[in-house]
Structure formats: structure tokens, C-alpha cells
Amino acid sequence: MENIYRNHMCGELNIKNVGEVVRLAGWIQRIRNLGAMKFIDLRDETGVTQIIVNNYVGTQADELVTECVISVEGIVLERSNKNLKIPTGEIEIEAKKIELLGKCKSVLPFEINSEKADISQVKEDLRLQYRFLDLRNEKIHNNILLRSKVLKFLRDKMDELGFNEIQTPILANSSPEGARDFLVPSRLHPGEFYALPQAPQQFKQLLMVSGFDKYFQIAPCFRDEDPRADRAPGEFYQLDFEMAFSTQEDVLSVLEEIFVSTFKHFTNWKVDEAPFLRIPYKEAMEKYGIDKPDLRNPLIIQDVSNLFANSEFIAFKGKKVKAIIVPDGANQGRKFFDSMTEFAKEEVGSEGLGWIKITDEGYLGGISKFVTEEVKQGLEKIGAKLNDSIFFMANEKLETVQKIAGLIRIELGKRLDLLEKDTYRFCFIVDFPMYEYNEEEQKIDFNHNPFSMPQGGLEALNTKDPLSIYAFQYDAVCNGYEMASGGVRNHNPEIMVKAFEIAGYDEKDVETRFGALYNAFQYGTPPHAGAAPGVDRMIMLLTDNPNIREVIAFPKNKKARDLLMNAPNFVTEKQLKEDHIQVIKED
């Protein structure tokens, strides 16, 4: 059937089409008025074509404004002033007929694709309120189109690897998986609630019990978490997959295949080849101060507590002391060191930041008067040399000084422009602790995923200090972002009960809260493992964008509000009554 609006897209005509009568449709991006003649740049998602408007029958030129939608019928001409920067730059369309298909207000909330357009100068909340306009911006529009291509590529890759796509429920049960649930009241069952799944964790494990060998889905996940630049509030998507009869190495191999093939296909940057570096969690915290290290940053953290054990410097006495050696860092002036100290105090929460620099005149600046010959020798043994600077962090608690040092390392990498350019550096963080001590509740809690298999199995749970037990858990990390998380699952009901018992849940709790898994595991469960790469974050990195909201069609804002659809919002008393809910209003 013939399309009455268009027979060509705006980005596909070229010199070979000269003389043809064509129909185009799209948005007016720009109007240049030369009196009797007007030039219109007509845009659709494939590109832009120039339209010449002389005398014609139909819509009057005065009715046309930027961003209104028109259909144009006309003849393809060769342009006299060619624009070779665009694919259609050798031709233009002499309009014979123009039809106004969609009016637009003459004043826009912000510029979109004009020469004046700069979305970075527009308040994000205004952009999200008019997201349908924001998505017309070429850069944002292309991000969403890339997302579509990446999703298709991932589906094809999983199919190639022998996985079957299976959908799991959205209305599920509440479970303690590390974040707050979004609860959905049941109208048919007063006082009872569904929960939107934080992940399809239990369902995909049940699929393994059901005899499916390899499962995957592009899964929506819902977590009531505070927003961050790299984390979409409320909901996000992940490439969720699980494999029966598999080990940790089997899953890591699949992750390597997914990441290497996807990033190589959609970018011309350098991509780490498999096998990715495996870094134990404890080592990552010691060397990088974080469990998602950016390996483009060459700086590492080193422990120098022993060097200052007998120091007269009161700020280091009896504390854990970490050091970061910056090659050629002595070239920086005093202003740089003062600004880093200010950053440590105001942004990191450290009491201070020690520093020295090694020059021809010796050890100078900062805490140099506390650097004894013994300390100098120790620093030289760990790599300090002439023209280097060294930063020192101290605290009574190991976890605290690691975190402080990690943030200082990141900031130094940024300020000194040390990060490797145009490259994706991958690694796996492995050997996560099974448990951690919850200071707030004064109890042992799960460190990561409660469904993971403890290393050493039941024997480790029965004989070891819980805080010394590692889990078969792993994260994939790229350029300082967590890209995927997964684990070998605890498929043995006896081990499962014991693991939860250590975290304060008795067998009855396990039966009640995880009844489906607990029951299913009594009927023959294969060993299984899986992971879930984050789709939003993957596309964020592929577009080299620090803000995840730029790669999501309709994101929430920083306060987890949908300004376009005005959500969340109040509902009627009738709706509340039907769902058996009473709202308690706070003063």
C-alpha cells in the first residue's frame, strides 16, 4: 500500500535521485527566510534534507514553525552550494505541495537541534518534564536507537550461546536482597502485598530445578534505592542469565564473551581481551580502596602502617596508614596539595591528608619533618623515587582508611589526567566475604547475595568464623563501574538453612520467606550459577556518558520522580479503599 505521507526518508536521498518526484515527512528543524524564498531543513530519524519553498499550493509559510510536522512533495534538484558534511548535502527538494500534519507552539521550552541548542545548559528537570522534546535531540535520540541495537545484539549473542529466553513474573514476593522492595497491595487479598522483583533471582533458580539448561531474559528490576548518576532510581534492566551444571569459571567465560563481543561491535575504543584479570575482594580493597576499581588509573594504594609504628606524628600513631605514590607528582605546586587536602576533609570526610614530595633537595612539604631515615628507606622499597609525591591517609579502622584512600586515588587520577584514554578495562572481583557485621543492628548479615554458595560448603559454615568465610560470588567491573554481579547458587537445602541461620533466620523463616526455593530444593536440584550484566550501565559506557538518565527513554529525576507523567502521585480514596489501604499523614 502506498504511503500518502512519504516514499523516502529524509536521510536517504542523494545525487542519483535528481529529477525524481518524492514525498518526505518529518519535523522542521530550521527555517531560513529569504523573503520570496524559504529554505527548510526537514528532519526525521535518518537525517536532514533541505527543502526550497517558493510559491506553492497548500499550507501558508507563515503557519510553519520549527518542530512542527509536515509532509512535502517535490522534485529532487542538485544543490548549487553543496554541503558534503551530510549524506544529503548534494541535493535539495523543490516543494510543490506541503501539508501541515502536526502543529507546534511557536515558543519551545528549550532549543532542541538548532545551532543554539546546548542541552548541557538546560536544567535536567525541565528536559525530563518535556522528555518527548528532549528525545528529539540528535545525541539523546541516537542513544535510544543504540540501546535498541545493543538489546538485539545481546539477544542474538545469548541465542548463539545456547540460552533460551524465558519471562518471569513482575508481581512477585518480597525478599531480603539488599534493597527496599516496591510493594503492590492486593485487592483480592486484604492486607497482603506483592513486591516488584529486585531481580528474577528465585525464579531463575526454580527454572534450573525445572530442568531448563540455560535461561536468559532482558529483565526489568525494581529497587527502592536513592538515585545516583550511574544508577537509575526505581527500575533498571539487566541481561539476566543462569546455567545448570556450571561453575564460577563457566559463568565468567560467558560474561567475557558478552562484554568483549558487545563492546568491540559498538565502539572503536580498545577493549580488554579475555581472560579478564581476577582480583580477590580483599586485594581490591587493599590496592584500590573500592570493589569496583578503575584499572585505567595506574595509581595503587600501599600499606605503610609499619613504617610509622614508632612515629612521633600523632595523626598516624596507632592507626592504619595507607600511601599513594604519584610518579613525577613533585612537579605540582603547593596549591594542588592544599586543594587535595581540602577535598579529603570536605568531600571524603577525612580528618586530613598527609603528603610529601621527593626533590633534589630531599623530602619536602607536608609531613616531611616526620619522615625519618627509616621511613625514607621503607618508602623507597615500595617504589618511591626522585620527583615523586606521596599522599598518606590514616584511620583507626581498616575499612575506613581503605575507603578514604580509594576516593583520594580516584580524585588524583582525575585531577592529574592519569586515566588511560579511549579504552575499556575489565576485571572480575572474586572471593567476596559471605557475611559482614551490621554495626547498626549489632548482628552478622549477608555481605552480598544470600543465595550464594559459601566456599567450603557446610563444613565452613559449621567450623569457621562467619566473617572469614568467602562466597562463590563475583562482580564484573569496567572503568570503575560495576557491570554485572553473580554467583554460584546455594542449591543444597541443608547448607541454605545453615547459611541463613548465621544471618539470624531460622528454618521456619527460610520456609516462609523462600518457601518455593526451599521446597523445590527437596526434589533434585542441579548445581547452577549465573550473573546479570546491567544493560543501562553497559549503554552508558558505550556512549561515553557519565549520566545513566541519558540512555533511558523515560527516566526518573534525581528525586525519583517522573516529571513527564507526574508520578508518583496521589490516588483517590476509592482506589485506596479498594486496595484496603489507609494513608497516615505526617505532620
C-alpha positions in Angstrom: 0.0 0.0 0.0 1.3 3.4 -1.0 2.3 5.7 1.9 0.4 9.0 1.4 2.9 10.9 3.7 6.3 9.8 2.4 8.0 7.4 0.0 11.5 8.3 1.1 13.3 9.0 4.4 15.0 12.4 5.0 18.4 10.8 5.2 18.5 8.6 2.1 18.3 10.8 -1.0 21.4 11.6 -2.9 22.7 12.8 -6.3 21.3 9.7 -8.0 17.7 10.8 -7.2 17.9 14.1 -9.1 14.8 14.6 -11.2 12.6 12.3 -9.2 9.3 13.4 -7.6 9.4 12.4 -3.9 7.4 12.7 -0.7 9.2 13.3 2.6 7.7 13.8 6.1 9.3 14.9 9.3 10.0 17.8 11.7 11.1 21.3 10.6 14.5 21.7 12.2 15.3 25.1 10.8 13.7 27.8 8.6 15.8 30.4 6.7 13.6 33.1 5.3 14.9 35.0 2.3 11.7 36.8 1.5 10.1 35.2 -1.5 12.1 32.1 -0.9 12.4 30.0 2.2 14.8 27.2 3.0 13.6 24.5 5.4 15.7 21.8 7.0 13.4 18.8 7.3 14.4 16.1 9.8 13.4 12.6 10.6 15.4 10.0 12.5 17.5 9.1 9.4 18.8 12.6 8.7 18.1 16.1 7.3 17.1 17.2 3.8 17.0 20.8 2.6 13.6 22.0 1.2 13.2 25.0 -1.1 9.9 26.8 -0.7 8.8 29.2 -3.5 5.1 29.8 -4.4 3.1 26.6 -3.8 -0.4 25.5 -3.1 -1.4 24.5 0.4 -0.1 25.5 3.8 1.0 29.1 4.0 4.6 29.6 5.0 3.6 31.8 8.0 2.0 28.7 9.6 5.2 26.8 9.6 7.4 27.0 12.7 10.3 24.9 13.9 9.4 21.4 15.3 6.0 21.3 13.6 5.4 18.2 11.4 4.9 18.4 7.7 4.7 16.3 4.6 6.4 17.6 1.5 6.0 16.6 -2.2 8.6 17.9 -4.6 11.3 17.4 -7.2 14.9 16.4 -6.3 17.4 19.1 -7.5 21.1 19.2 -7.5 22.3 21.8 -5.0 24.5 24.7 -6.2 26.0 25.1 -2.7 26.7 21.6 -1.7 27.2 20.6 2.0 29.4 17.5 1.9 29.3 17.2 5.7 25.9 15.4 5.5 24.8 12.5 3.2 22.0 14.5 1.6 24.2 17.6 1.1 24.4 17.4 -2.7 20.6 17.7 -3.3 17.6 19.6 -2.2 13.8 19.3 -2.8 11.8 22.0 -4.6 8.5 21.8 -2.7 5.3 21.6 -4.9 3.0 20.7 -2.1 3.3 21.0 1.7 0.8 19.6 4.2 0.9 20.5 7.9 0.5 17.3 9.8 1.2 18.4 13.3 1.2 21.9 14.7 3.8 23.1 17.2 3.8 26.0 19.6 5.9 28.9 18.3 7.9 29.0 21.6 9.7 25.9 22.8 10.7 25.2 26.4 14.3 24.9 25.2 16.2 24.6 21.9 16.4 21.1 20.5 18.5 20.7 17.4 19.1 24.3 16.3 22.5 26.0 16.2 21.8 27.5 19.6 20.9 24.1 21.1 23.1 23.0 24.1 21.2 20.5 26.3 24.0 20.7 28.9 22.9 24.2 29.7 19.2 23.2 30.2 18.1 22.2 33.6 17.6 18.4 33.7 14.2 18.6 35.4 12.9 20.8 32.5 14.3 18.4 30.0 12.6 15.5 31.8 9.3 17.4 32.0 9.4 17.7 28.2 11.1 14.4 27.6 9.3 13.9 24.3 11.1 17.1 23.0 14.4 16.2 24.7 14.3 12.8 22.8 14.3 14.7 19.5 17.8 15.9 20.3 20.1 14.0 17.9 22.5 12.9 20.6 19.8 11.6 23.0 17.8 10.1 20.1 20.8 8.2 18.9 21.4 6.9 22.4 18.0 5.3 22.5 18.5 3.9 18.9 21.8 2.4 20.0 20.1 0.9 23.0 17.7 -0.9 20.6 20.6 -2.2 18.6 22.5 -3.4 21.7 19.5 -5.3 23.0 19.1 -7.1 19.7 22.8 -7.9 19.7 22.6 -9.3 23.2 19.6 -11.5 22.4 21.4 -12.8 19.3 24.5 -13.5 21.3 22.6 -15.4 24.0 20.8 -17.4 21.4 24.2 -18.2 19.8 25.5 -19.4 23.2 22.5 -21.8 23.5 20.4 -19.8 26.0 16.6 -19.8 26.0 14.6 -16.6 26.7 12.0 -17.1 29.4 9.9 -14.4 31.1 9.5 -14.4 34.8 6.7 -12.6 36.9 6.7 -8.9 37.7 4.2 -9.4 40.6 6.3 -11.4 42.9 7.0 -11.9 46.6 9.0 -9.7 49.0 12.5 -10.9 49.8 15.6 -9.5 51.5 18.0 -8.9 48.6 19.9 -5.8 49.8 17.4 -3.0 48.9 13.9 -1.9 49.7 11.0 -3.5 47.8 8.3 -1.7 45.9 5.1 -3.1 47.4 1.9 -3.7 45.4 -1.3 -4.1 47.5 -3.6 -7.0 46.7 -7.3 -6.1 46.2 -8.4 -9.7 46.4 -6.4 -10.5 49.5 -6.8 -7.7 52.0 -3.7 -6.7 53.9 -1.4 -8.8 51.6 1.2 -7.4 49.2 3.1 -8.4 46.1 6.5 -7.0 45.6 8.1 -5.9 42.3 11.2 -8.2 41.8 14.5 -6.7 42.8 15.8 -9.4 40.4 14.4 -12.6 39.0 16.7 -14.5 41.4 14.4 -17.1 42.8 12.5 -17.6 39.5 15.6 -18.3 37.5 16.9 -20.8 40.1 13.5 -22.5 40.0 13.9 -22.8 36.2 17.1 -24.7 36.8 15.3 -27.0 39.2 12.7 -27.4 36.4 15.3 -28.8 34.0 16.0 -25.8 31.8 19.7 -25.9 31.0 20.3 -22.2 30.0 18.0 -19.4 30.7 18.1 -15.6 30.0 15.9 -12.6 29.7 16.3 -8.8 29.4 14.8 -8.4 32.9 13.3 -5.3 34.5 14.4 -5.0 38.1 12.8 -2.8 40.8 14.6 -1.4 43.8 13.6 1.4 46.1 17.1 3.0 46.2 18.4 6.5 46.3 19.3 7.8 42.8 22.9 8.2 41.6 24.4 9.4 38.4 25.2 5.8 37.4 22.1 4.2 38.9 18.5 4.7 37.6 16.1 5.2 40.5 13.3 2.7 40.9 13.8 0.5 37.9 16.6 -0.8 35.6 17.2 -3.6 33.1 19.7 -6.4 33.2 20.7 -9.3 31.0 19.8 -12.0 33.5 21.1 -15.5 32.8 21.5 -18.8 34.7 23.2 -22.1 33.7 22.7 -25.6 35.2 25.7 -27.9 36.0 28.0 -24.9 35.8 30.9 -23.5 37.8 32.1 -20.0 38.5 34.6 -20.2 35.6 31.8 -21.2 33.2 29.8 -18.0 34.1 32.9 -15.8 33.9 33.6 -17.2 30.4 30.1 -16.3 29.3 30.5 -12.8 30.7 33.8 -12.3 28.9 32.2 -13.4 25.6 29.2 -11.0 26.2 31.3 -7.9 27.1 34.2 -8.4 24.6 31.8 -9.0 21.6 29.4 -6.3 22.5 31.9 -3.6 23.2 34.0 -4.4 20.2 30.9 -4.3 18.0 29.7 -1.0 19.2 32.9 1.0 19.8 36.3 1.7 18.2 37.9 2.0 21.6 40.4 -0.6 22.8 38.7 -3.4 24.7 40.4 -5.8 27.1 40.6 -9.3 25.7 39.6 -12.4 27.7 40.6 -13.7 30.2 39.9 -10.7 32.3 42.0 -10.0 35.4 40.6 -11.8 38.5 41.1 -9.7 41.7 40.1 -11.1 45.1 37.8 -8.7 47.0 40.4 -8.3 49.8 43.1 -7.4 47.4 40.9 -4.9 45.6 40.1 -3.1 48.8 43.8 -3.0 49.7 45.1 -1.8 46.3 42.3 0.3 45.1 40.1 1.1 48.2 37.0 0.0 46.3 35.4 -3.2 45.0 34.9 -1.6 41.5 38.4 -0.3 40.6 39.0 1.7 37.5 42.1 0.0 36.0 42.7 2.9 33.7 44.1 4.7 36.7 47.7 3.5 37.3 47.9 4.6 40.9 47.7 1.9 43.7 47.3 2.1 47.4 50.0 0.6 49.7 50.1 -0.1 53.4 52.8 1.7 55.3 51.4 1.3 58.8 54.6 -0.5 59.9 56.8 2.4 58.8 55.0 4.8 61.1 54.6 2.4 64.0 57.1 4.4 66.1 56.4 7.8 64.6 56.1 10.9 66.7 53.4 12.1 64.3 50.3 11.9 66.5 47.9 11.7 63.5 49.4 8.4 62.5 50.2 6.9 65.9 48.4 3.5 66.4 46.5 3.8 63.2 46.3 2.1 59.8 48.3 4.2 57.4 48.0 4.0 53.6 50.1 5.6 50.9 49.7 6.5 47.3 52.9 7.2 45.3 52.3 9.6 42.3 55.1 9.3 39.7 56.5 12.8 38.9 54.0 14.3 41.3 56.6 16.6 42.9 56.1 18.9 39.9 52.8 20.1 41.4 52.7 23.3 43.3 51.6 23.9 46.9 48.1 25.0 45.7 47.5 21.5 44.3 48.4 19.8 47.6 46.3 22.2 49.6 43.3 21.6 47.3 43.7 17.8 47.7 43.8 18.2 51.5 40.6 20.3 51.3 39.0 17.6 49.1 39.9 15.0 51.7 38.3 17.0 54.5 35.2 18.3 52.8 34.3 15.6 50.3 35.7 12.4 51.8 35.3 13.1 55.5 38.9 12.5 56.4 40.5 14.4 59.3 43.3 15.4 57.0 45.7 14.3 54.2 49.4 13.9 54.7 51.8 14.5 51.8 55.4 14.9 50.8 57.4 15.3 47.6 60.8 14.0 46.8 63.1 16.6 45.2 66.8 17.2 44.6 66.7 19.0 48.0 65.3 15.9 49.7 61.9 15.1 51.2 59.9 18.4 51.3 56.5 19.8 52.3 53.5 18.5 54.2 54.6 16.0 56.9 58.2 15.8 55.7 59.6 16.6 59.2 58.1 13.3 60.4 59.8 11.3 57.7 62.8 9.6 59.4 65.6 7.8 57.6 63.9 4.5 58.4 60.7 5.8 56.8 62.6 7.0 53.7 64.1 3.6 53.2 60.7 1.9 53.6 59.1 4.3 51.1 61.9 3.6 48.6 61.4 -0.1 49.0 57.7 0.3 47.9 58.7 2.3 44.8 59.2 6.0 45.9 61.8 7.8 43.8 63.1 11.3 42.9 60.4 13.7 41.6 57.5 11.6 43.1 54.9 12.8 45.5 53.3 10.6 48.2 49.9 11.0 49.8 49.1 9.5 53.2 45.8 8.5 54.8 45.2 7.2 58.3 42.4 6.0 60.5 41.8 3.5 63.3 39.5 1.3 61.2 40.9 -0.5 58.2 37.6 -0.3 56.2 37.5 3.5 56.8 41.1 4.2 55.7 40.6 1.9 52.7 37.6 3.9 51.6 39.3 7.3 52.1 42.4 6.1 50.2 40.2 4.8 47.4 38.4 8.2 47.0 41.8 10.0 47.1 43.1 7.6 44.4 40.1 8.3 42.1 40.4 12.1 42.6 44.2 12.1 41.9 43.6 10.1 38.7 41.0 12.7 37.5 42.9 15.9 38.5 46.2 14.7 37.1 44.6 13.3 34.0 46.2 9.9 34.6 43.4 7.7 33.2 44.2 5.7 30.0 42.2 7.2 27.1 39.7 5.5 24.7 39.9 2.1 26.4 37.6 -0.2 28.3 39.4 -2.0 31.1 37.6 -5.1 32.5 38.2 -7.2 35.6 36.4 -9.6 37.8 36.2 -9.1 41.6 36.0 -12.6 43.2 36.1 -14.1 46.7 33.6 -11.8 48.3 33.0 -12.2 52.0 29.9 -14.3 52.7 29.0 -12.2 55.7 29.6 -8.8 57.2 29.0 -7.3 60.6 26.0 -4.9 60.7 27.0 -2.2 63.1 23.6 -0.6 63.2 21.8 -3.8 64.1 24.7 -5.4 66.0 24.5 -8.7 64.1 26.0 -10.7 61.3 24.4 -10.1 58.0 24.8 -11.2 54.4 27.5 -9.2 52.6 26.2 -9.6 49.1 23.7 -12.2 47.7 22.1 -14.5 50.3 21.6 -17.2 47.7 25.3 -17.8 47.0 27.2 -21.0 47.9 29.8 -20.5 50.7 33.3 -21.6 49.8 33.9 -24.8 51.8 30.2 -25.6 52.0 28.5 -26.8 55.2 31.9 -27.6 56.8 33.0 -24.0 56.6 29.6 -22.8 58.0 29.9 -25.2 60.9 33.6 -24.6 61.8 34.8 -21.2 60.7 34.3 -17.7 62.0 31.5 -16.4 59.7 33.3 -13.2 58.9 36.2 -15.3 57.5 34.1 -17.3 55.0 34.2 -16.4 51.3 31.3 -16.9 48.9 31.3 -18.0 45.3 30.3 -14.5 44.3 31.8 -12.3 41.6 31.3 -8.9 40.0 32.4 -7.8 36.6 33.8 -4.2 36.6 34.7 -1.9 33.7 36.3 1.6 34.1 35.2 1.9 37.7 31.6 0.8 37.2 30.0 -2.5 38.4 28.8 -4.1 35.2 27.5 -7.4 36.4 27.0 -9.4 39.6 26.5 -13.1 40.1 27.4 -16.2 41.9 27.3 -20.0 42.2 24.0 -20.7 43.9 23.4 -22.5 47.1 21.3 -25.4 45.9 21.6 -27.6 49.0 18.7 -27.1 51.4 20.8 -28.1 54.4 23.6 -25.6 53.6 20.9 -23.0 52.8 19.3 -23.3 56.2 22.6 -23.1 58.0 23.7 -20.0 55.9 20.5 -18.2 56.8 20.7 -19.3 60.4 24.1 -17.5 60.8 22.4 -14.3 59.5 19.6 -14.6 62.1 16.9 -16.5 60.2 15.7 -19.8 61.5 14.5 -22.7 59.3 10.9 -21.5 59.7 11.9 -18.1 58.3 13.5 -19.7 55.3 10.4 -21.9 54.7 8.2 -18.8 55.0 10.2 -16.3 53.0 11.8 -18.6 50.4 9.2 -21.4 50.5 9.3 -22.1 46.8 13.1 -22.5 46.6 13.3 -24.4 49.9 10.6 -26.8 48.8 12.0 -27.2 45.3 15.4 -28.0 46.5 14.0 -31.1 48.2 13.3 -32.6 44.7 16.6 -32.9 43.0 18.4 -29.7 42.2 21.4 -29.4 39.8 24.4 -27.2 40.7 23.8 -23.9 39.0 25.3 -20.5 38.6 24.6 -17.2 36.8 25.0 -13.5 36.6 23.3 -10.3 35.4 25.1 -7.6 33.3 23.4 -4.2 33.7 22.0 -3.1 30.3 21.6 0.6 31.2 25.1 0.8 32.5 26.6 -1.0 29.5 25.0 1.5 27.1 26.1 4.4 29.4 29.7 3.3 28.9 29.3 2.6 25.2 28.0 6.2 24.7 30.8 7.5 27.0 28.1 9.2 29.1 28.5 9.7 32.9 24.8 10.1 33.4 22.6 7.0 33.1 19.5 9.0 32.5 20.8 10.0 29.1 20.5 6.4 27.8 17.0 5.7 29.2 13.9 6.8 27.2 11.8 8.0 30.1 13.9 8.1 33.3 13.0 9.4 36.8 14.8 12.5 38.0 17.3 12.8 40.9 14.5 12.7 43.4 13.0 9.5 41.7 10.1 11.5 40.2 8.7 11.1 36.7 8.1 14.7 35.8 6.6 13.9 32.5 3.8 11.6 33.8 3.7 13.2 37.3 4.5 10.1 39.2 4.4 9.2 42.0 1.0 10.9 42.6 -1.9 10.8 45.0 -4.8 8.4 44.2 -8.4 8.6 45.0 -10.0 7.5 48.3 -12.0 5.0 46.3 -8.8 3.4 45.0 -7.3 3.3 48.5 -10.4 1.6 49.9 -10.5 -1.0 47.1 -6.9 -1.9 47.9 -7.5 -1.9 51.7 -5.0 0.9 52.3 -5.2 3.7 54.8 -2.7 6.6 54.4 -1.2 8.0 57.6 -0.5 11.7 57.0 2.6 13.1 58.7 2.7 16.5 60.3 
